[in-house]
């Protein structure tokens, strides 16, 4: 709870004093003053008071009282909250036999719900409209009245059915890709394409509801990204950005949708070499909370750090501006400390990996190794493949620092890890073969030949959409070129990025 919510609760609870006292307020103030909840300290503090014998019940009642207070405090905080309150008022008027007032009130609810496409509320409005018709035993009701009611219900049902179908399709695509991001095998790609080509899929046009148009573009953007069609994904993300801005009143209760679209746009633009456009979307992402009047909460602060900083690191690393990326490292360290476990394992691991890549590109492989080890120590699962990429980055860094003493050990651990997770992507096989070759006591010319073979194999994989995540995370082709040309890795990344940007 923020300070204003706490203050409101104290006023709310103060209205229900018994002989000038409130156990709720006593418990609330005591718990609010604690940095870490300590039940033993509570029992010692309130020893002798009746409620300590039933502390679990007292806490549950306090919990319910806080919820009632928050409900009252936020009664007008969103369109949904206002509609729920007004629908309850309709019920109150009806129960007091104020039927004309209830009907007028219901008309206002219907207009507000229609304006903001709150179809679930409109369904409830229709139930009450039928109840009001029945109350008078259909006095004054004509066949035309019933026909109009039937048509309105049919239109509403069609809208809701369309949204349900689109949501189901989107969820199936996400479920297919869960834990991998872009599809990494042909079976995944085919499943996504089969979902998108399913007979009976809703065909949304410009006359569809804003909610349906949003889901349509969202579905197409996700499927495009999953199958490697980043241009299609970019086009549909732009369409959704424009839709959200044009239909802001409809989506005003869901401002995080805009944050998601803008962050995805920045990411896709980075992948396709549109670095200037990516920076513009990132700037819009950071301005969106003020423009959409989003509540200043810890959750929003965490999202802005987690996504905004990650995107900025991605843009700088992909464009070869490693000095700018390294300038963000203190910000990342503070953010990881500030938000702790609330970020989740995947987000924390992603930030650590990006910092390691920034240090690698900035010519500081020993420091990059420390961040790799921190990631591997903290991350347990491999959602998104980030742990696998971190293990391969560790091998690259061992080679960069010529630490062959630990390279044997690192290679064995990596092979065991990948085998245990059935990761058999072609890039991993090619990369591990290079490491095995370089572990042998080869003369300089044969080491160069190993890197040349590695480079040539990578060039064949570079056009395969299923292998793109490895190129995105590690940029191994540029690393191979660095060893073959003798030029710094960071310099080559910057040079390649400029060519990619001009092509975009």
C-alpha positions as a printed Julia matrix, in Angstrom:
504×3 Matrix{Float64}:
   0.0     0.0     0.0
   1.19    3.51   -0.74
   1.03    6.39    1.76
  -2.35    7.64    0.49
  -3.92    4.18    0.71
  -2.62    3.72    4.26
  -3.98    7.12    5.29
  -7.38    6.29    3.78
  -7.48    2.95    5.6
  -6.86    4.65    8.94
  -9.74    7.05    8.27
 -11.91    4.12    7.1
 -11.13    1.98   10.15
 -11.56    5.0    12.43
 -15.25    5.08   11.57
 -15.75    1.72   13.27
 -14.26    2.33   16.71
 -15.58    0.46   19.75
 -15.18    2.51   22.91
 -12.66    4.64   21.03
 -10.46    1.67   20.11
  -9.94   -0.57   17.07
  -8.01   -3.84   17.03
  -7.75   -3.46   13.27
  -5.89   -0.16   13.63
  -3.65   -1.54   16.37
  -2.63   -4.51   14.24
  -2.34   -2.45   11.07
  -0.02    0.15   12.65
   2.12   -2.51   14.28
   2.54   -4.55   11.09
   3.09   -1.45    8.92
   5.97   -0.41   11.19
   7.8    -3.71   10.65
  10.49   -4.07    7.99
   9.94   -7.84    8.07
   6.75   -9.42    9.44
   7.43  -10.97   12.85
   4.44  -12.71   14.44
   6.28  -13.5    17.67
   6.98   -9.79   18.16
   3.27   -9.06   17.63
   2.25  -11.58   20.27
   4.73  -10.14   22.77
   3.62   -6.58   22.07
  -0.1    -7.31   22.52
   0.21   -9.9    25.27
  -2.95   -9.96   27.36
  -5.26   -8.61   24.66
  -8.12  -10.89   23.72
  -7.47  -10.97   19.99
  -4.01  -12.58   20.42
  -5.73  -15.86   21.35
  -7.37  -15.79   17.91
  -4.65  -13.98   15.97
  -5.33  -15.84   12.71
  -8.97  -14.68   12.81
  -7.92  -11.12   13.7
  -5.5   -11.03   10.77
  -8.15  -12.35    8.38
 -10.59   -9.66    9.52
  -7.88   -7.03    9.1
  -7.21   -8.38    5.61
 -10.91   -8.12    4.71
 -11.12   -4.62    6.16
  -8.1    -3.5     4.12
  -9.67   -4.91    0.95
 -12.94   -3.08    1.65
 -10.97    0.13    2.21
  -8.98   -0.28   -1.0
 -12.18   -1.07   -2.92
 -13.74    2.16   -1.69
 -10.56    4.18   -2.3
 -10.23    2.94   -5.89
 -13.97    2.95   -6.68
 -13.44    5.44   -9.53
  -9.91    4.51  -10.55
 -10.89    2.83  -13.83
 -13.78    2.48  -16.25
 -14.31   -1.1   -15.03
 -14.46    0.09  -11.41
 -17.0     2.8   -12.23
 -19.15    0.37  -14.19
 -19.12   -2.22  -11.4
 -20.18    0.43   -8.91
 -22.96    1.73  -11.14
 -24.26   -1.77  -11.83
 -24.5    -2.3    -8.09
 -26.43    0.97   -7.84
 -28.89   -0.39  -10.44
 -29.45   -3.41   -8.21
 -29.98   -1.19   -5.15
 -32.55    0.97   -6.98
 -34.38   -2.1    -8.29
 -34.6    -3.72   -4.86
 -36.2    -0.52   -3.51
 -38.85   -0.64   -6.26
 -37.43    2.51   -7.9
 -37.79    0.87  -11.3
 -37.82    4.02  -13.45
 -34.64    5.24  -11.75
 -33.04    1.83  -12.18
 -33.89    1.87  -15.9
 -32.42    5.35  -16.41
 -29.32    4.38  -14.47
 -29.0     1.23  -16.57
 -29.15    3.31  -19.76
 -26.16    5.35  -18.55
 -24.23    2.2   -17.76
 -24.99    0.82  -21.23
 -23.74    3.98  -22.96
 -20.51    4.04  -20.95
 -19.88    0.32  -21.48
 -20.54    0.6   -25.24
 -18.19    3.58  -25.53
 -15.35    1.62  -23.94
 -16.22   -1.79  -25.49
 -16.83   -3.44  -22.13
 -18.73   -6.37  -23.59
 -18.88   -8.33  -20.33
 -20.73   -5.41  -18.71
 -23.06   -5.07  -21.71
 -24.0    -8.74  -21.26
 -24.99   -8.0   -17.66
 -26.92   -4.89  -18.84
 -28.96   -7.08  -21.18
 -29.86   -9.41  -18.3
 -31.17   -6.45  -16.29
 -33.05   -5.04  -19.27
 -34.88   -8.36  -19.63
 -35.62   -8.37  -15.92
 -37.17   -4.91  -16.21
 -39.31   -6.05  -19.16
 -40.56   -9.06  -17.19
 -41.34   -6.96  -14.11
 -44.23   -5.2   -15.89
 -45.47   -8.47  -17.42
 -44.44   -7.04  -20.82
 -46.8    -4.08  -20.53
 -46.13   -1.71  -23.42
 -43.68   -4.17  -25.03
 -44.16   -4.87  -28.76
 -42.77   -7.46  -31.12
 -40.46   -4.73  -32.48
 -39.09   -4.15  -28.98
 -38.28   -7.82  -28.58
 -36.76   -7.97  -32.08
 -34.5    -5.0   -31.32
 -33.44   -6.64  -28.07
 -32.74   -9.9   -29.91
 -30.61   -8.17  -32.56
 -28.58   -6.25  -29.98
 -27.94   -9.47  -28.06
 -26.89  -11.26  -31.27
 -24.44   -8.47  -32.16
 -22.97   -8.56  -28.67
 -22.68  -12.36  -28.76
 -20.9   -12.15  -32.15
 -18.4    -9.62  -30.76
 -17.69  -11.76  -27.71
 -17.41  -14.97  -29.76
 -14.92  -13.25  -32.09
 -12.79  -12.07  -29.17
 -12.85  -15.52  -27.57
 -11.71  -17.18  -30.8
  -8.86  -14.7   -31.31
  -7.76  -15.02  -27.7
  -7.73  -18.82  -27.98
  -5.61  -18.7   -31.15
  -3.15  -16.24  -29.59
  -2.84  -18.41  -26.49
  -2.2   -21.52  -28.58
   0.63  -19.75  -30.4
   2.14  -18.61  -27.09
   1.81  -22.09  -25.61
   3.59  -23.57  -28.63
   6.47  -21.14  -28.2
   6.58  -20.98  -24.4
  10.15  -21.09  -23.16
  11.74  -20.7   -26.6
  10.69  -17.34  -28.06
  11.37  -17.75  -31.75
  10.72  -21.29  -32.97
  13.93  -23.36  -32.99
  12.67  -26.39  -34.89
  10.55  -27.14  -37.93
   7.81  -28.8   -35.89
   7.22  -25.59  -33.92
   7.06  -23.5   -37.09
   4.57  -25.89  -38.64
   2.39  -25.87  -35.52
   2.29  -22.07  -35.57
   1.43  -22.01  -39.27
  -1.3   -24.62  -38.75
  -2.84  -22.51  -36.0
  -2.78  -19.42  -38.2
  -4.35  -21.32  -41.12
  -7.09  -22.94  -39.06
 -10.52  -22.97  -40.79
 -13.06  -20.66  -39.19
 -10.45  -18.24  -37.9
 -12.12  -14.81  -37.46
 -11.46  -12.43  -40.34
 -11.23   -9.04  -38.67
 -11.7    -5.92  -40.79
 -11.8    -2.17  -40.18
 -15.41   -2.45  -38.97
 -14.51   -4.89  -36.21
 -14.31   -3.82  -32.6
 -11.12   -2.14  -31.46
 -10.51   -5.07  -29.09
 -10.78   -7.56  -31.97
  -8.53   -5.49  -34.23
  -5.94   -5.31  -31.46
  -5.99   -9.09  -30.93
  -5.79   -9.67  -34.7
  -2.63   -7.55  -35.07
  -1.21   -9.01  -31.86
  -1.71  -12.56  -33.13
  -0.13  -11.75  -36.51
   2.83   -9.99  -34.85
   3.52  -12.94  -32.54
   3.22  -15.48  -35.36
   5.47  -13.38  -37.61
   8.13  -13.18  -34.92
   7.85  -16.89  -34.15
   8.35  -17.96  -37.76
  11.13  -15.48  -38.51
   9.03  -13.03  -40.55
  10.19   -9.93  -38.68
   8.92   -7.54  -41.36
   5.35   -8.81  -40.91
   5.77   -8.62  -37.14
   7.0    -5.02  -37.45
   4.04   -4.01  -39.66
   1.43   -5.45  -37.27
   3.12   -3.95  -34.2
   3.0    -0.53  -35.88
  -0.69   -1.09  -36.64
  -1.36   -1.87  -32.99
   0.58    1.16  -31.78
  -1.54    3.4   -34.01
  -4.73    1.6   -32.94
  -3.99    2.05  -29.23
  -3.36    5.76  -29.68
  -6.43    6.28  -31.88
  -8.74    4.3   -29.55
  -7.17    5.39  -26.26
 -10.53    5.66  -24.38
 -11.21    1.97  -25.06
  -7.8     0.82  -23.82
  -7.29    3.4   -21.07
  -7.72    0.72  -18.36
  -4.98   -1.4   -19.98
  -2.08    1.02  -20.55
   0.49   -1.77  -20.25
  -0.61   -2.95  -23.68
   1.02    0.16  -25.15
   4.21   -0.5   -23.18
   4.3    -4.06  -24.56
   3.76   -2.92  -28.15
   6.41   -0.17  -27.97
   8.97   -2.44  -26.34
   8.35   -5.17  -28.92
   8.68   -2.6   -31.7
  12.02   -1.44  -30.31
  13.22   -5.03  -30.12
  12.12   -6.0   -33.65
  13.64   -2.79  -35.05
  16.93   -3.64  -33.34
  16.85   -7.11  -34.89
  16.24   -5.68  -38.37
  18.9    -2.94  -38.16
  16.51   -0.02  -37.67
  18.52    1.35  -34.76
  17.29    4.94  -35.02
  13.65    3.81  -35.11
  14.33    1.42  -32.2
  15.61    4.34  -30.12
  12.51    6.38  -31.01
  10.23    3.57  -29.82
  12.27    3.24  -26.63
  11.9     7.0   -26.04
   8.12    6.7   -26.59
   8.07    3.73  -24.18
   9.57    5.87  -21.42
   7.18    8.76  -22.08
   4.06    6.55  -22.24
   3.41    6.33  -18.47
   3.05   10.12  -18.2
   1.07   10.41  -21.45
  -1.38    7.69  -20.36
  -1.4     8.81  -16.71
  -0.33    5.42  -15.42
  -0.26    5.11  -11.62
   3.24    5.55  -10.23
   3.66    2.15   -8.59
   6.56   -0.14   -7.73
   5.31   -2.53  -10.41
   5.56    0.19  -13.07
   8.99    1.23  -11.83
  10.15   -2.38  -12.11
   8.74   -2.74  -15.64
  10.43    0.46  -16.81
  13.75   -0.72  -15.44
  13.47   -4.33  -16.58
  12.29   -3.65  -20.12
  13.67   -0.16  -20.75
  17.2    -0.92  -19.59
  17.23   -4.27  -21.39
  16.14   -2.63  -24.65
  18.72    0.12  -24.32
  21.46   -2.45  -23.76
  20.23   -4.43  -26.79
  20.26   -1.37  -29.06
  23.76   -0.31  -27.99
  25.22   -3.82  -28.26
  23.59   -4.58  -31.61
  24.75   -1.24  -33.06
  28.29   -1.72  -31.71
  28.09    1.22  -29.3
  29.62   -0.75  -26.46
  30.86    2.34  -24.6
  27.23    3.47  -24.23
  26.23   -0.03  -23.14
  28.97   -0.14  -20.49
  27.79    3.19  -19.11
  24.53    1.4   -18.2
  26.19   -1.3   -16.07
  25.87    0.68  -12.78
  22.17    1.22  -13.6
  21.71   -2.53  -14.08
  23.5    -3.3   -10.81
  21.29   -0.85   -8.9
  18.13   -2.18  -10.57
  18.97   -5.8    -9.77
  19.62   -4.82   -6.16
  16.52   -2.61   -5.94
  14.0    -5.05   -7.38
  15.59   -8.31   -6.27
  13.59  -11.49   -6.73
  10.53   -9.56   -7.91
  12.17   -9.4   -11.35
  12.05  -13.16  -11.71
  14.87  -15.49  -12.71
  14.5   -15.01  -16.48
  14.64  -11.21  -16.38
  17.59  -11.18  -13.98
  19.46  -13.69  -16.14
  18.71  -11.67  -19.28
  20.2    -8.52  -17.77
  23.3   -10.35  -16.59
  23.8   -11.89  -20.03
  23.48   -8.51  -21.73
  26.01   -6.95  -19.36
  28.41   -9.84  -20.09
  27.99   -9.26  -23.84
  28.54   -5.51  -23.4
  31.78   -6.19  -21.48
  32.84   -8.71  -24.11
  32.23   -6.22  -26.93
  33.96   -3.51  -24.92
  37.14   -5.58  -24.71
  36.8    -6.64  -21.05
  36.44  -10.46  -21.23
  37.6   -11.14  -17.64
  34.79   -8.95  -16.24
  32.34  -10.54  -18.69
  33.27  -13.95  -17.25
  32.36  -12.8   -13.75
  28.86  -11.79  -14.93
  28.51  -15.13  -16.77
  29.35  -17.0   -13.57
  26.9   -14.88  -11.59
  24.16  -15.74  -14.11
  24.96  -19.47  -14.04
  24.98  -19.5   -10.24
  21.58  -17.8    -9.97
  19.6   -19.27  -12.88
  18.12  -22.72  -12.32
  16.01  -23.39  -15.41
  16.73  -22.51  -19.02
  13.57  -20.71  -20.03
  14.3   -18.95  -23.32
  17.63  -20.79  -23.64
  19.49  -18.03  -21.79
  21.52  -20.45  -19.63
  22.62  -22.38  -22.71
  23.78  -19.18  -24.39
  25.57  -18.1   -21.2
  27.45  -21.42  -21.13
  28.55  -20.96  -24.74
  29.53  -17.35  -24.04
  31.65  -18.65  -21.16
  33.48  -20.92  -23.63
  34.08  -17.97  -25.97
  35.44  -15.91  -23.09
  37.74  -18.75  -21.96
  39.15  -18.76  -25.49
  39.51  -14.97  -25.46
  41.43  -15.05  -22.17
  43.41  -18.13  -23.33
  42.38  -19.94  -20.17
  42.81  -23.47  -21.55
  43.3   -24.89  -18.07
  39.6   -24.36  -17.28
  38.42  -24.69  -20.89
  38.4   -28.53  -20.67
  36.23  -28.39  -17.57
  33.88  -25.75  -19.02
  33.47  -27.66  -22.28
  32.65  -30.9   -20.47
  30.05  -29.17  -18.29
  28.48  -27.44  -21.31
  28.25  -30.69  -23.3
  26.66  -32.46  -20.35
  24.22  -29.59  -19.79
  23.1   -29.41  -23.44
  22.75  -33.18  -23.7
  20.61  -33.26  -20.56
  18.22  -30.76  -22.13
  18.19  -32.38  -25.59
  19.46  -29.21  -27.25
  20.8   -30.34  -30.62
  20.68  -27.16  -32.68
  23.17  -27.06  -35.52
  24.9   -23.92  -34.25
  25.72  -25.61  -30.95
  27.22  -28.63  -32.71
  29.38  -26.4   -34.96
  30.51  -24.24  -32.04
  31.4   -27.15  -29.75
  33.43  -28.75  -32.55
  35.46  -25.53  -32.83
  36.16  -25.56  -29.08
  37.28  -29.21  -29.23
  39.6   -28.39  -32.13
  41.14  -25.43  -30.3
  41.78  -27.54  -27.2
  44.28  -29.55  -29.23
  47.9   -28.34  -29.39
  47.51  -26.97  -32.92
  49.98  -24.64  -34.63
  48.76  -21.13  -35.48
  47.89  -21.97  -39.09
  45.73  -24.94  -38.07
  43.99  -22.84  -35.41
  43.2   -20.34  -38.12
  41.92  -23.15  -40.34
  39.59  -24.25  -37.52
  38.19  -20.73  -37.25
  37.8   -20.57  -41.05
  35.8   -23.8   -41.09
  33.73  -22.48  -38.19
  33.1   -19.23  -40.11
  32.1   -21.07  -43.29
  29.7   -23.36  -41.41
  28.14  -20.33  -39.71
  27.68  -18.58  -43.06
  25.54  -21.52  -44.18
  23.45  -21.34  -41.01
  23.01  -17.56  -41.07
  20.04  -17.7   -43.44
  18.16  -20.35  -41.43
  15.41  -18.67  -39.36
  15.53  -21.54  -36.87
  19.16  -20.73  -36.03
  18.68  -16.97  -35.73
  18.36  -16.83  -31.9
  21.97  -18.01  -31.55
  23.19  -15.32  -33.95
  21.11  -12.73  -32.1
  22.44  -13.63  -28.65
  26.1   -14.32  -29.43
  26.92  -12.84  -32.88
  29.35  -15.74  -33.5
  29.94  -14.85  -37.16
  31.45  -11.5   -36.22
  33.49  -13.18  -33.49
  34.92  -15.64  -36.06
  35.72  -12.76  -38.43
  37.51  -11.01  -35.58
  39.85  -13.97  -35.11
  40.42  -14.37  -38.84
  41.1   -10.66  -39.49
  42.85   -9.79  -36.23
  40.53   -6.8   -35.76
  38.69   -6.13  -32.47
  35.29   -7.78  -32.14
  33.61   -4.52  -31.05
  34.94   -2.66  -34.07
  33.57   -5.29  -36.47
  30.15   -5.28  -34.75
  29.97   -1.5   -35.19
  31.0    -1.73  -38.84
  28.48   -4.46  -39.61
  25.73   -2.58  -37.8
  26.28    0.52  -39.92
  25.91   -1.54  -43.09
  22.8    -3.23  -41.73
  21.32    0.15  -40.77
  21.89    1.55  -44.25
  20.26   -1.53  -45.8
  17.24   -1.17  -43.48
